[in-house]
Amino acid sequence: MAGLIGIGLTGILGHQGALNTTGNNITNANTPGYSRQEVVFETQQGQRTGAGSVGTGVSISEIRRLANEYLVQQVREDSTLTGEQQTLNTELSRLDNLLGGETTGLNGALNNFFASLQNAAEDPASLPQRQLVLSEAQQVVNRFQALNQEFIQQRESIKTQMQQGVKDANTLMKNIAELNLAISESPGLAQGKMPNELLDQRDESLRKLSELVNIRVTETEGSQVNVSLSNGLSLVVGRNAAQLGTQNSAEDPTRLEFTLTNGGRTLNIDEQITGGGLGGLKRFDNEALKPAFDELGRIAISISSAMNHQHEIGMDLAGELGGLFFSDVNDLAVQRSRVVANANNQLPRDGQLAVEITDSSKLPAGSWTLQFGGDGRSFELIDKASGKVVNQGRLPDPVESEISMPGFNIRIEGGTFNAGDKYLIQPSRNAAESINLEVSREEDLAFASPIRATTGEQNTGTGEIDQGAMLNVRNPFTGSLLPGFQSSGELANGPLTIKFDTDPNDPSALTYTVTGPGGTVVGTPNQPYDPGKTNTVFSGDPADGDDYQGFQFKIKGKPAVGDSFEIGYNDNGISDNRNAELLAALGTANTMNGGTQSFTEGYAGVVEAVGVKTRQSQFDLEAGKTLLEQSSAQRESVSGVNLDEEAGKLIQFQAGYNASAQVISVAQDLFNTLLQTFR
């Protein structure tokens, strides 16, 4: 009887364990990372008799955790991809909405500004129209600065997310290390009795870590795992966890870079952080936000440069030459702010550099690294976008020199340079922040042209002269005022007289000579004149000496010998709108990208580039989510809890429990019957 009772008891205990396991599965059906468990029954060793072996019941050999490591790893990999795309898409969508919004973008302000200039050109003496131009110009400045500030806020948000992501990753790595220790010290591990709950917790921590950064997981002795970055740098080794961190970038202090501290040694691992949320933040910063900073600054420089030049060669209501319209793109402090010395440069760190904008129409958007080698005189200029060397050479002695690039020059002003020293060159990065409106009064708007031409009263020929086109009031080589514009409110070397005569070498041909006050010849005398075409008076090349006056006139028709035209200052030209029309025309003129784009087209290119990246990230995110859903479903098919299946098992194990109890009841009845026979 004792044997039958023992058999029934093992059945009760075994099925009780199975019921507990099934109940545990049901209650953890919605627990993240939980892997379904099942009881493995094993027949107990039988009792040997002369008639053979008699069974002694059942026992639970193990409670098995149903998990497929390949599927678990696939979920981790897809979580890394989705985490990266989710972060990238979120930040890109924010930037796209900012740049493309009607109230937050730049196009509306630009269109209103140039429309106000066009209206002012129709009535150049109207002070209300001039005030509207100043108001719309200030709105352009405000939009540039507001966009730049939004970029800065998004950059700071990224830095905050990086720091929080690093904290979360460190918490998870510490948790994984602690779980490694707990698993390795789990009782019964040597006999294959696995701590299922601890394994689930570790897998879930690994999955969460994979959402932050791309990791590799390797199993080791004692059922522990080692965790490393994709390039092999260790994050967790057994019970020891490294520490991720952030620090200001030595190259660009406005950015953060990632570090890894392990065993008292700190490494810069910025290039090794890929995938996951942290990798997505890095990609957004490098592929979208930095280029947006550069492109916005390039547009600000192009507008400032073009407007300043056209405004400077105009004349205001007081008869003075126009000054700066927007802030000077080559202010010395601004030039020097375009260069950032690397924090790791060797002492004495006294190198002084500046970046001068030479041609805004050719200025590219981007950043470059100027690095020195050898004895500190040899240099290479590396495009950060492509990693290619775009200029190289050797500094002279003394070092004062210039490194020429399309649209800008890097000026070496002095200092000491050592091998390994680096400087970040950013020609356009801060331009949107530094742009300001320089004109404060309506009367100071230079809508007129400072020159005009008159026809001699005694002319008898059919020659006609236009009202001229201004080229410059300054020598582009020296920056000093040209001779004709060195006195306020007048043509200093004028009036200039263009007089026609016969060619000394060919009496049938015409020539002309330009003279100033007192008959002084200006430029080359006896210039040939062709009556059959439009003739240009004065050179357009500043290298041609006195033949270049900063303006040009066109003459057509057939002047008679002795005919003349006079060029003078445009006194009282308050109703002249020639320069206002040229200022308004800049709105549609191709002044960017080598003369292929207008300002609005240049900005539209920025919006389009960000929009394309945003749409692509949305597609990538949807694809990543689909892959994650598929891999999660595959894992769930193995490790997930099916409540219908578990309900069936409850009935099965309950029946087994009841049947085992019935075995004990039968044994008791038999025992009672046996006792009755001896009464």
C-alpha positions as CSV (number, residue, x, y, z in Angstrom):
1,M,0.0,0.0,0.0
2,A,2.9,2.4,0.8
3,G,4.1,2.0,-2.8
4,L,0.8,2.9,-4.3
5,I,0.4,5.9,-2.0
6,G,3.9,7.0,-2.9
7,I,3.1,6.7,-6.6
8,G,0.0,8.8,-6.2
9,L,1.9,11.4,-4.1
10,T,4.5,11.9,-6.8
11,G,1.7,12.4,-9.3
12,I,0.0,15.0,-7.1
13,L,3.3,16.8,-6.5
14,G,4.3,16.6,-10.2
15,H,1.0,17.9,-11.5
16,Q,0.9,20.5,-8.8
17,G,4.2,21.8,-10.2
18,A,2.9,21.7,-13.7
19,L,-0.2,23.6,-12.6
20,N,2.0,26.3,-10.9
21,T,4.1,26.6,-14.0
22,T,1.1,27.0,-16.2
23,G,-0.5,29.5,-13.9
24,N,2.8,31.4,-13.9
25,N,2.7,31.4,-17.7
26,I,-0.8,32.8,-17.7
27,T,-0.1,35.6,-15.3
28,N,3.0,36.6,-17.2
29,A,1.4,36.6,-20.6
30,N,1.8,40.4,-20.9
31,T,5.2,40.7,-19.1
32,P,7.8,42.2,-21.6
33,G,10.5,39.7,-22.3
34,Y,8.9,36.8,-20.6
35,S,9.6,33.4,-22.1
36,R,7.1,30.6,-21.7
37,Q,8.1,27.7,-19.4
38,E,7.1,24.1,-19.4
39,V,7.5,21.2,-17.0
40,V,9.4,18.2,-18.2
41,F,8.2,15.0,-16.5
42,E,10.5,12.0,-15.9
43,T,9.6,8.5,-14.8
44,Q,11.2,7.7,-11.4
45,Q,13.6,4.7,-11.2
46,G,11.5,1.5,-10.8
47,Q,11.7,-1.0,-7.9
48,R,13.4,-4.3,-9.0
49,T,11.5,-7.5,-8.2
50,G,11.7,-11.0,-9.2
51,A,8.9,-10.5,-11.7
52,G,10.5,-7.4,-13.1
53,S,10.6,-3.7,-12.5
54,V,7.7,-2.0,-10.7
55,G,7.2,1.8,-11.3
56,T,7.5,4.2,-8.4
57,G,5.9,7.3,-9.9
58,V,6.9,10.5,-11.6
59,S,9.2,13.4,-11.0
60,I,9.9,16.8,-12.6
61,S,13.3,16.7,-14.3
62,E,13.4,20.4,-15.1
63,I,11.2,23.4,-15.8
64,R,12.4,24.3,-19.3
65,R,12.5,27.9,-20.6
66,L,11.3,28.0,-24.2
67,A,13.6,30.4,-26.0
68,N,15.5,30.4,-29.4
69,E,18.7,32.4,-29.2
70,Y,18.7,33.0,-32.9
71,L,15.2,34.6,-32.8
72,V,16.2,36.6,-29.7
73,Q,19.2,37.9,-31.5
74,Q,17.1,38.8,-34.5
75,V,14.8,40.8,-32.3
76,R,17.8,42.7,-30.9
77,E,19.1,43.5,-34.4
78,D,15.7,44.7,-35.6
79,S,15.3,46.8,-32.4
80,T,18.6,48.5,-33.2
81,L,17.4,49.4,-36.7
82,T,14.0,50.6,-35.6
83,G,15.4,52.6,-32.7
84,E,17.8,54.4,-35.0
85,Q,15.1,55.1,-37.6
86,Q,12.5,56.2,-35.0
87,T,14.9,58.8,-33.6
88,L,16.1,59.9,-37.0
89,N,12.6,60.3,-38.3
90,T,11.4,62.2,-35.2
91,E,14.2,64.8,-35.4
92,L,14.0,65.1,-39.2
93,S,10.3,65.7,-39.1
94,R,10.8,68.5,-36.6
95,L,13.4,70.1,-38.8
96,D,11.3,69.6,-41.9
97,N,8.3,71.3,-40.3
98,L,10.4,74.2,-39.2
99,L,12.0,74.9,-42.6
100,G,8.9,74.3,-44.7
101,G,6.3,76.0,-42.5
102,E,4.7,79.1,-43.9
103,T,5.2,81.1,-40.6
104,T,8.5,79.6,-39.6
105,G,10.3,79.3,-43.0
106,L,12.3,81.9,-44.8
107,N,10.6,82.1,-48.3
108,G,7.7,84.2,-47.1
109,A,9.9,86.9,-45.6
110,L,12.2,86.9,-48.7
111,N,9.2,87.3,-51.1
112,N,7.7,90.1,-49.0
113,F,11.0,91.9,-48.8
114,F,11.7,91.9,-52.5
115,A,8.1,92.8,-53.3
116,S,8.4,95.9,-51.0
117,L,11.6,96.9,-53.0
118,Q,9.6,96.5,-56.2
119,N,6.9,98.7,-54.9
120,A,9.4,101.3,-53.6
121,A,11.0,101.4,-57.1
122,E,7.7,102.7,-58.5
123,D,7.8,105.7,-56.1
124,P,11.4,106.0,-54.8
125,A,10.8,109.3,-53.0
126,S,8.0,108.0,-50.9
127,L,9.0,107.7,-47.2
128,P,6.2,105.2,-46.3
129,Q,7.3,102.9,-49.1
130,R,10.9,103.2,-47.8
131,Q,9.7,102.5,-44.3
132,L,8.0,99.3,-45.5
133,V,11.3,98.2,-47.1
134,L,13.1,98.6,-43.8
135,S,10.3,96.8,-42.0
136,E,10.4,93.8,-44.4
137,A,14.2,93.7,-44.3
138,Q,14.1,93.5,-40.5
139,Q,11.6,90.6,-40.9
140,V,14.2,88.8,-43.1
141,V,16.8,89.3,-40.4
142,N,14.4,88.1,-37.8
143,R,13.6,85.0,-39.7
144,F,17.3,84.1,-40.2
145,Q,18.0,84.6,-36.5
146,A,14.9,82.7,-35.5
147,L,15.7,79.8,-37.7
148,N,19.3,79.8,-36.4
149,Q,18.0,79.8,-32.8
150,E,15.6,76.9,-33.5
151,F,18.6,75.0,-35.0
152,I,20.5,75.7,-31.8
153,Q,17.6,74.6,-29.6
154,Q,17.3,71.3,-31.6
155,R,21.1,70.8,-31.3
156,E,20.8,71.3,-27.5
157,S,17.9,68.9,-27.4
158,I,20.0,66.3,-29.2
159,K,22.8,66.8,-26.7
160,T,20.3,66.3,-23.8
161,Q,19.0,63.1,-25.5
162,M,22.5,61.8,-25.9
163,Q,23.3,62.4,-22.3
164,Q,20.1,60.7,-21.1
165,G,20.6,57.8,-23.6
166,V,24.1,57.3,-22.1
167,K,22.7,57.2,-18.6
168,D,20.0,54.7,-19.7
169,A,22.7,52.5,-21.4
170,N,24.9,52.6,-18.3
171,T,22.0,51.5,-16.1
172,L,21.2,48.6,-18.5
173,M,24.9,47.6,-18.7
174,K,25.2,47.5,-14.9
175,N,22.0,45.5,-14.7
176,I,23.3,43.0,-17.2
177,A,26.6,42.6,-15.3
178,E,24.7,42.0,-12.1
179,L,22.4,39.5,-13.7
180,N,25.5,37.7,-15.1
181,L,26.8,37.4,-11.6
182,A,23.4,36.2,-10.2
183,I,23.0,33.6,-13.0
184,S,26.5,32.2,-12.5
185,E,25.9,31.8,-8.8
186,S,22.4,30.3,-9.2
187,P,22.0,27.0,-7.3
188,G,21.8,24.0,-9.5
189,L,23.4,25.6,-12.5
190,A,26.0,22.9,-12.7
191,Q,23.2,20.3,-12.9
192,G,21.5,22.3,-15.8
193,K,18.9,23.9,-13.5
194,M,18.6,27.3,-15.2
195,P,17.3,30.4,-13.4
196,N,14.7,31.1,-16.0
197,E,13.5,34.4,-14.6
198,L,17.0,35.9,-14.5
199,L,17.7,34.8,-18.1
200,D,14.5,36.6,-19.2
201,Q,15.5,39.7,-17.3
202,R,18.9,39.7,-18.9
203,D,17.5,39.2,-22.4
204,E,15.1,42.1,-21.9
205,S,17.9,44.3,-20.7
206,L,19.9,43.3,-23.8
207,R,17.0,44.2,-26.0
208,K,16.5,47.6,-24.4
209,L,20.3,48.2,-24.8
210,S,20.1,47.3,-28.4
211,E,17.4,50.0,-28.9
212,L,20.1,52.5,-27.9
213,V,23.1,51.3,-29.7
214,N,24.3,48.4,-31.9
215,I,25.7,45.6,-29.8
216,R,27.2,42.1,-30.1
217,V,26.3,39.5,-27.5
218,T,28.6,36.5,-26.9
219,E,27.9,33.6,-24.5
220,T,30.6,32.6,-22.1
221,E,31.2,30.1,-19.3
222,G,28.7,30.0,-16.4
223,S,25.8,31.0,-18.7
224,Q,27.1,34.6,-18.7
225,V,27.3,36.9,-21.7
226,N,29.8,39.5,-22.9
227,V,28.4,42.6,-24.6
228,S,30.5,44.7,-27.0
229,L,30.0,47.4,-29.6
230,S,29.9,46.3,-33.2
231,N,33.7,47.0,-33.6
232,G,34.5,44.8,-30.6
233,L,35.0,47.3,-27.8
234,S,33.7,45.7,-24.6
235,L,30.7,47.1,-22.7
236,V,30.1,44.2,-20.3
237,V,32.5,41.4,-19.5
238,G,31.1,38.9,-17.0
239,R,30.2,40.8,-13.9
240,N,32.0,44.0,-14.9
241,A,30.4,46.8,-16.8
242,A,32.1,49.7,-18.6
243,Q,30.8,53.3,-18.4
244,L,29.6,55.2,-21.5
245,G,29.9,59.0,-21.3
246,T,29.8,62.2,-23.3
247,Q,32.2,65.2,-23.5
248,N,32.4,68.3,-25.5
249,S,34.0,67.7,-28.9
250,A,37.6,68.8,-29.1
251,E,37.0,69.7,-32.8
252,D,33.7,71.6,-32.3
253,P,32.8,72.5,-28.7
254,T,29.1,73.0,-29.7
255,R,28.8,69.2,-30.2
256,L,29.1,66.2,-28.0
257,E,31.2,63.1,-28.6
258,F,30.9,59.7,-26.9
259,T,33.4,58.2,-24.6
260,L,33.9,54.7,-22.9
261,T,35.6,54.3,-19.6
262,N,36.9,50.9,-18.7
263,G,39.5,50.0,-16.1
264,G,40.3,53.6,-15.4
265,R,41.0,54.3,-19.1
266,T,38.7,56.6,-21.2
267,L,38.5,56.3,-24.9
268,N,36.8,58.4,-27.5
269,I,34.4,56.1,-29.3
270,D,32.3,58.6,-31.2
271,E,32.9,56.9,-34.5
272,Q,32.0,53.5,-33.0
273,I,28.5,54.5,-31.9
274,T,26.2,53.3,-34.6
275,G,22.6,52.1,-34.8
276,G,19.9,52.5,-32.1
277,G,18.7,55.8,-30.7
278,L,22.2,57.1,-30.0
279,G,23.3,56.3,-33.5
280,G,20.1,58.0,-34.9
281,L,20.9,61.2,-33.0
282,K,24.5,61.2,-34.4
283,R,23.2,60.6,-37.9
284,F,20.7,63.4,-37.7
285,D,23.3,65.8,-36.4
286,N,25.9,64.9,-39.1
287,E,23.6,64.4,-42.1
288,A,20.9,67.0,-41.5
289,L,21.4,69.6,-38.8
290,K,25.0,70.5,-39.6
291,P,24.3,70.9,-43.3
292,A,21.2,72.9,-42.5
293,F,23.3,75.3,-40.4
294,D,25.8,75.6,-43.2
295,E,23.2,76.1,-45.9
296,L,21.2,78.7,-44.0
297,G,24.4,80.6,-43.3
298,R,25.4,80.5,-47.0
299,I,22.1,82.0,-48.0
300,A,22.5,84.7,-45.3
301,I,26.0,85.5,-46.7
302,S,24.8,85.6,-50.3
303,I,21.9,87.9,-49.5
304,S,24.1,90.2,-47.4
305,S,26.9,90.3,-49.9
306,A,24.7,90.9,-52.9
307,M,22.5,93.5,-51.2
308,N,25.5,95.3,-49.7
309,H,27.3,95.6,-53.0
310,Q,24.3,96.9,-54.9
311,H,23.3,99.3,-52.1
312,E,26.8,100.7,-51.8
313,I,26.9,101.7,-55.4
314,G,23.6,103.6,-55.1
315,M,22.7,107.1,-53.8
316,D,20.4,108.0,-51.0
317,L,18.0,110.9,-50.6
318,A,20.8,113.2,-49.3
319,G,22.9,112.6,-52.3
320,E,25.3,110.3,-50.4
321,L,26.6,106.9,-51.5
322,G,24.7,104.0,-50.0
323,G,26.5,102.2,-47.2
324,L,26.0,98.7,-45.9
325,F,22.5,97.4,-46.1
326,F,23.1,94.2,-44.0
327,S,26.0,93.5,-41.7
328,D,29.4,93.2,-43.3
329,V,30.1,89.5,-44.1
330,N,33.8,90.2,-43.8
331,D,33.9,92.0,-40.5
332,L,37.2,91.0,-38.9
333,A,35.6,89.5,-35.8
334,V,33.2,87.5,-38.0
335,Q,36.1,86.3,-40.2
336,R,38.0,85.0,-37.1
337,S,34.8,83.4,-35.7
338,R,34.8,81.1,-38.7
339,V,37.8,79.2,-37.5
340,V,37.8,77.0,-34.4
341,A,41.1,75.6,-33.0
342,N,41.0,72.0,-31.9
343,A,41.2,71.6,-28.1
344,N,43.9,69.0,-28.5
345,N,46.3,71.3,-30.3
346,Q,49.8,71.5,-28.8
347,L,51.1,74.5,-26.9
348,P,51.4,77.5,-27.3
349,R,48.1,77.3,-29.3
350,D,48.5,80.9,-30.6
351,G,47.7,80.3,-34.2
352,Q,45.6,83.1,-35.6
353,L,43.5,82.4,-38.7
354,A,40.5,84.0,-40.4
355,V,38.2,83.1,-43.3
356,E,37.3,85.9,-45.8
357,I,34.4,85.5,-48.2
358,T,35.7,86.4,-51.6
359,D,32.8,85.5,-53.9
360,S,29.4,84.6,-52.3
361,S,28.1,83.2,-55.6
362,K,30.8,80.5,-55.5
363,L,30.8,79.8,-51.8
364,P,30.0,76.2,-51.0
365,A,28.2,75.1,-47.8
366,G,30.3,72.8,-45.6
367,S,33.1,72.5,-43.2
368,W,36.8,71.7,-43.6
369,T,39.6,70.6,-41.4
370,L,42.9,72.3,-41.8
371,Q,45.6,70.1,-40.3
372,F,49.3,70.5,-40.1
373,G,52.0,67.9,-40.4
374,G,55.8,67.5,-40.6
375,D,57.5,70.4,-39.0
376,G,54.2,72.3,-38.6
377,R,54.5,74.1,-41.9
378,S,53.0,71.5,-44.2
379,F,49.2,71.6,-44.3
380,E,46.2,69.7,-45.7
381,L,42.7,71.0,-46.1
382,I,40.2,68.1,-45.8
383,D,36.6,68.3,-46.8
384,K,34.7,66.9,-43.8
385,A,31.8,65.7,-45.9
386,S,33.9,63.6,-48.3
387,G,37.1,63.1,-46.3
388,K,39.1,64.1,-49.3
389,V,42.1,66.4,-49.3
390,V,41.0,69.5,-51.4
391,N,44.1,71.7,-50.9
392,Q,47.6,71.2,-49.6
393,G,50.9,73.0,-49.4
394,R,53.4,74.5,-47.2
395,L,53.4,77.8,-45.2
396,P,56.1,80.3,-46.0
397,D,58.4,81.9,-43.4
398,P,57.0,84.0,-41.9
399,V,53.7,82.1,-42.0
400,E,51.5,85.0,-43.0
401,S,49.7,83.8,-46.2
402,E,46.4,82.8,-47.7
403,I,44.9,79.5,-48.7
404,S,42.5,80.0,-51.6
405,M,39.3,78.1,-52.1
406,P,36.3,78.7,-54.3
407,G,34.4,81.5,-52.7
408,F,36.6,82.0,-49.7
409,N,40.2,82.4,-48.5
410,I,41.8,81.1,-45.3
411,R,44.1,83.8,-44.0
412,I,47.0,82.7,-41.8
413,E,47.6,85.8,-39.7
414,G,50.4,84.5,-37.5
415,G,51.3,82.2,-34.6
416,T,53.0,78.9,-34.1
417,F,51.7,75.6,-35.8
418,N,52.8,72.1,-34.7
419,A,52.5,68.8,-36.3
420,G,49.0,67.4,-35.5
421,D,47.4,70.8,-34.9
422,K,43.9,71.0,-36.5
423,Y,41.5,73.9,-37.1
424,L,37.8,73.6,-38.1
425,I,37.0,75.9,-41.0
426,Q,33.3,77.0,-41.1
427,P,32.8,79.7,-43.7
428,S,29.0,80.0,-43.4
429,R,28.1,78.3,-40.1
430,N,27.4,81.4,-38.0
431,A,26.2,83.8,-40.7
432,A,22.5,83.4,-40.0
433,E,23.2,84.4,-36.4
434,S,25.3,87.4,-37.1
435,I,23.2,89.0,-39.9
436,N,21.8,92.4,-39.0
437,L,20.1,95.4,-40.7
438,E,22.5,98.3,-40.9
439,V,20.2,100.9,-42.5
440,S,18.2,102.7,-39.8
441,R,16.6,105.7,-41.6
442,E,14.3,105.7,-44.7
443,E,16.3,108.5,-46.2
444,D,19.5,106.4,-46.1
445,L,18.1,103.8,-48.6
446,A,20.1,104.2,-51.8
447,F,17.5,103.9,-54.5
448,A,19.1,106.2,-57.0
449,S,22.2,105.8,-59.1
450,P,25.0,108.3,-58.3
451,I,25.9,109.0,-62.0
452,R,24.1,110.3,-65.0
453,A,24.9,111.5,-68.5
454,T,23.9,114.5,-70.5
455,T,24.1,115.2,-74.2
456,G,26.0,118.2,-75.5
457,E,23.8,121.0,-76.6
458,Q,25.8,121.6,-79.8
459,N,25.7,118.0,-80.9
460,T,24.8,117.5,-84.6
461,G,25.2,113.7,-84.9
462,T,22.8,110.9,-84.1
463,G,24.8,109.5,-81.2
464,E,22.9,108.5,-78.1
465,I,24.2,107.7,-74.6
466,D,22.4,105.7,-71.8
467,Q,22.4,106.6,-68.2
468,G,25.2,104.2,-67.3
469,A,25.6,101.2,-65.1
470,M,27.4,101.2,-61.8
471,L,30.0,98.5,-61.2
472,N,31.6,99.5,-57.9
473,V,32.7,102.5,-55.8
474,R,35.7,100.6,-54.4
475,N,38.8,99.1,-55.8
476,P,38.2,95.3,-55.3
477,F,41.9,94.8,-54.8
478,T,42.5,97.3,-52.0
479,G,39.0,98.1,-50.7
480,S,39.6,101.8,-51.0
481,L,37.2,104.2,-52.7
482,L,37.8,104.8,-56.4
483,P,39.1,108.3,-57.3
484,G,35.7,109.5,-58.6
485,F,33.9,108.7,-55.3
486,Q,36.4,109.9,-52.7
487,S,34.4,113.2,-52.1
488,S,30.9,113.1,-50.7
489,G,28.1,114.2,-52.9
490,E,30.1,114.7,-56.1
491,L,32.1,112.9,-58.8
492,A,35.5,113.9,-57.5
493,N,37.3,113.6,-60.8
494,G,34.4,114.9,-62.8
495,P,32.5,116.0,-64.6
496,L,33.9,113.8,-67.3
497,T,33.5,114.8,-71.0
498,I,33.4,112.3,-73.8
499,K,34.4,114.1,-77.0
500,F,34.5,112.6,-80.6
501,D,37.1,113.3,-83.2
502,T,38.6,111.7,-86.3
503,D,41.1,109.0,-86.0
504,P,44.6,110.5,-86.6
505,N,45.5,107.5,-88.6
506,D,42.2,107.1,-90.6
507,P,40.3,110.4,-91.2
508,S,37.2,108.3,-92.1
509,A,37.1,106.7,-88.6
510,L,35.8,108.1,-85.3
511,T,37.5,108.0,-82.0
512,Y,36.6,109.4,-78.6
513,T,38.6,110.7,-75.6
514,V,37.5,111.1,-72.0
515,T,38.7,114.2,-70.2
516,G,38.2,115.6,-66.7
517,P,38.3,119.1,-65.3
518,G,40.9,121.2,-67.0
519,G,41.1,118.9,-70.0
520,T,43.0,116.2,-68.1
521,V,42.8,112.9,-70.1
522,V,41.2,110.1,-68.2
523,G,42.2,106.6,-69.4
524,T,43.4,105.8,-72.9
525,P,42.9,108.7,-75.4
526,N,41.6,108.2,-79.0
527,Q,39.5,105.1,-78.3
528,P,38.0,103.7,-81.5
529,Y,34.3,104.1,-82.0
530,D,32.2,101.8,-84.2
531,P,28.9,103.5,-85.4
532,G,27.5,100.2,-86.4
533,K,27.3,98.7,-82.9
534,T,26.8,99.7,-79.3
535,N,30.1,101.0,-77.8
536,T,31.0,100.6,-74.2
537,V,32.8,103.5,-72.5
538,F,35.2,102.6,-69.7
539,S,36.5,99.1,-68.9
540,G,34.9,96.6,-66.6
541,D,38.2,95.2,-65.4
542,P,39.7,96.8,-62.3
543,A,43.1,95.9,-63.5
544,D,42.9,98.3,-66.4
545,G,44.0,101.4,-64.4
546,D,42.2,104.7,-65.3
547,D,40.2,102.9,-68.0
548,Y,38.2,101.5,-65.0
549,Q,36.1,104.1,-63.2
550,G,33.6,101.8,-61.4
551,F,30.9,102.5,-64.0
552,Q,30.2,102.0,-67.7
553,F,28.2,103.9,-70.3
554,K,26.9,102.7,-73.7
555,I,26.8,104.8,-76.8
556,K,25.1,104.0,-80.1
557,G,24.4,105.8,-83.3
558,K,26.8,108.0,-85.3
559,P,28.1,111.1,-83.4
560,A,29.5,113.9,-85.5
561,V,33.1,115.1,-85.0
562,G,33.1,117.5,-82.1
563,D,30.0,116.0,-80.5
564,S,30.3,115.4,-76.7
565,F,28.6,113.8,-73.8
566,E,29.1,114.7,-70.1
567,I,29.1,112.3,-67.2
568,G,28.5,113.8,-63.8
569,Y,27.1,113.2,-60.3
570,N,23.4,112.6,-60.1
571,D,22.6,115.8,-58.1
572,N,19.0,116.0,-56.8
573,G,18.2,112.6,-58.2
574,I,15.6,111.8,-55.5
575,S,13.2,110.5,-58.1
576,D,15.7,108.2,-59.7
577,N,14.8,104.5,-59.2
578,R,17.5,102.8,-61.1
579,N,19.3,101.3,-58.1
580,A,15.9,100.4,-56.5
581,E,15.0,98.4,-59.5
582,L,18.4,96.6,-59.4
583,L,17.9,95.9,-55.7
584,A,14.5,94.4,-56.3
585,A,15.8,92.4,-59.3
586,L,18.2,90.6,-56.9
587,G,15.1,88.6,-55.6
588,T,15.1,86.6,-58.9
589,A,18.7,87.0,-60.0
590,N,20.8,83.9,-60.0
591,T,23.4,84.9,-57.4
592,M,24.1,81.5,-55.8
593,N,25.8,78.2,-56.7
594,G,27.9,79.7,-59.4
595,G,25.1,81.8,-60.8
596,T,22.5,79.0,-61.2
597,Q,20.1,79.8,-58.3
598,S,18.3,82.7,-56.7
599,F,18.0,83.2,-53.0
600,T,14.6,81.6,-52.8
601,E,15.7,78.7,-55.0
602,G,18.7,78.2,-52.7
603,Y,16.5,78.0,-49.7
604,A,14.0,75.7,-51.5
605,G,17.0,73.4,-52.1
606,V,17.6,73.2,-48.4
607,V,13.9,72.5,-47.7
608,E,13.8,69.9,-50.4
609,A,17.0,68.2,-49.2
610,V,15.6,67.9,-45.6
611,G,12.2,66.8,-47.0
612,V,13.8,64.0,-49.1
613,K,15.7,62.8,-46.0
614,T,12.5,62.9,-43.9
615,R,10.5,60.9,-46.5
616,Q,13.3,58.4,-46.8
617,S,13.5,58.0,-43.0
618,Q,9.8,57.5,-42.9
619,F,10.0,54.6,-45.5
620,D,13.0,53.2,-43.6
621,L,11.1,53.4,-40.3
622,E,8.1,51.6,-41.7
623,A,10.4,48.9,-43.1
624,G,12.2,48.6,-39.8
625,K,8.9,48.3,-37.9
626,T,7.7,45.6,-40.2
627,L,10.9,43.6,-39.7
628,L,10.7,44.1,-35.9
629,E,7.1,42.9,-36.0
630,Q,8.0,39.8,-37.9
631,S,11.0,38.9,-35.7
632,S,8.9,39.6,-32.6
633,A,6.1,37.4,-33.9
634,Q,8.6,34.6,-34.7
635,R,10.0,34.9,-31.1
636,E,6.5,34.9,-29.7
637,S,5.6,31.7,-31.7
638,V,8.3,30.0,-29.6
639,S,8.5,31.9,-26.4
640,G,5.2,33.7,-26.1
641,V,2.3,32.6,-24.0
642,N,-0.8,31.3,-25.8
643,L,-3.7,31.6,-23.3
644,D,-5.9,29.1,-25.1
645,E,-3.0,26.5,-25.0
646,E,-2.3,27.3,-21.4
647,A,-6.0,26.9,-20.5
648,G,-6.0,23.4,-22.1
649,K,-3.0,22.5,-20.1
650,L,-4.7,23.6,-16.9
651,I,-7.5,21.2,-17.6
652,Q,-5.0,18.4,-18.5
653,F,-2.9,18.9,-15.4
654,Q,-5.9,19.3,-13.2
655,A,-7.2,15.9,-14.5
656,G,-3.8,14.4,-13.8
657,Y,-3.8,15.9,-10.3
658,N,-7.3,14.5,-9.6
659,A,-6.4,11.1,-11.0
660,S,-3.2,11.0,-8.8
661,A,-5.4,11.9,-5.8
662,Q,-7.7,9.0,-6.8
663,V,-4.7,6.6,-6.7
664,I,-4.1,7.6,-3.1
665,S,-7.8,7.2,-2.3
666,V,-7.7,3.6,-3.9
667,A,-4.7,2.8,-1.8
668,Q,-6.5,4.0,1.3
669,D,-9.6,1.9,0.5
670,L,-7.4,-1.2,0.0
671,F,-5.7,-0.6,3.3
672,N,-9.0,-0.2,5.1
673,T,-10.2,-3.4,3.5
674,L,-7.1,-5.2,4.6
675,L,-7.6,-4.0,8.2
676,Q,-11.2,-5.2,8.2
677,T,-10.2,-8.8,7.5
678,F,-8.4,-8.9,10.8
679,R,-11.2,-7.6,13.0
